[in-house]
Amino acid sequence: MPREHIFDEAEYERRVTRTKEQLRERNLDAIVVSDPANMNYLTGYDGWSFYVHQAVVVTPDRDEPIWIGRDMDGDGARATTHLSEESIRAYSDDHVQSPRDLHPMDYVAGVLDELDVADGRVGLEMDAAYFTAKSYTRLQQNLPNAEFEDATLLVGWIRVRKSDQELEYMRQAARISENAMRAGLDAVEEGVPEYEVAGAIYQQLIAGTDEYGGDYPAIVPLMPSGDHTGTPHLTWTDREFEAGDPVIIELSGCRHRYHSPLARTTFVGEPPTELQETADIVVEGVEAALDAVEPGVKCETVEEAWRTTIEQYGIEKEDRIGYSMGLGYPPDWGEHTASIRPGDETVLEENMTFHMIPGIWTPDVGMEISETFRVTSTGAETLADFPRELFSV
């Protein structure tokens, strides 16, 4: 039995059924799912085992997916999924980083052969972070008569609309994000090393709330500061904060692998007028974009509301300002599907969720104020309740 019923069996059955429908529509005989978030979505499997090769195989006609992983992780599948014993397959440890001519995809190929799809059309997540070039070539060598198709986003597009229970976990993650952001902002002071602020954030990310704990996020807290706030993906160092430093904090609480990212900017000392004015413009732009959200609107229309607003003040931004997200494992909490950017004609639907992060990054200074939101029947629901402003210490 699962150690904890994150979702009931019926929810997993709905997800698998939708996946099978997509396989039939695309004339695929199977899909090999290697993205750990997609594996979790279809089966509930949850473990830090994605550093070795693993997969979930779905076929149109078999009732259950098949989980495939390392022998020592088989009990993890038994603990976290509802799968029957015959749907849990484990390869021996000599397949792992083996000096012999063995590879986990040899075992996966054997399962595909057993499922009678060795000469069929098999979907692969070709652009998944943990599906390697060698994985692809080993499958080709073992199954020379199979026709492999790129099905990278097949499950991802199924994930974009969230169930009520998924949304509840994301709201819980938002409460954790609020606590962690308060802790981070409170810890920033002149003379305090960056790693102490990171420690304060992590303590709250894991401690969670009085009602529930937190999980590790798919992305570590990002904390560019000083001269480096124009580079958004830097982490912390031993450097001590100095008077006159802008500091960006981007983080996410995580609850049962569901995220609700939040970014804010603070300043050590009195913020310069230019930075405060930029913050005010970003807030106005965020609010204009959120006001544009409703079912039936295209992603590019939401971005246009942001861009039109900031262009009034002579500010331009070429990057996307948001992306679909929710369930995630390192290295990303994004779903790699819809983006809030020019040219993305994805039509918003109720219960889609996005992280809107319209950061302004220049060679001199950076500014981030972000929100995670849900598309409701009438507009946007921001999941976090946190002041939307430039902070200072």
Disulfide bonds with the S-S distance in Angstrom:
none
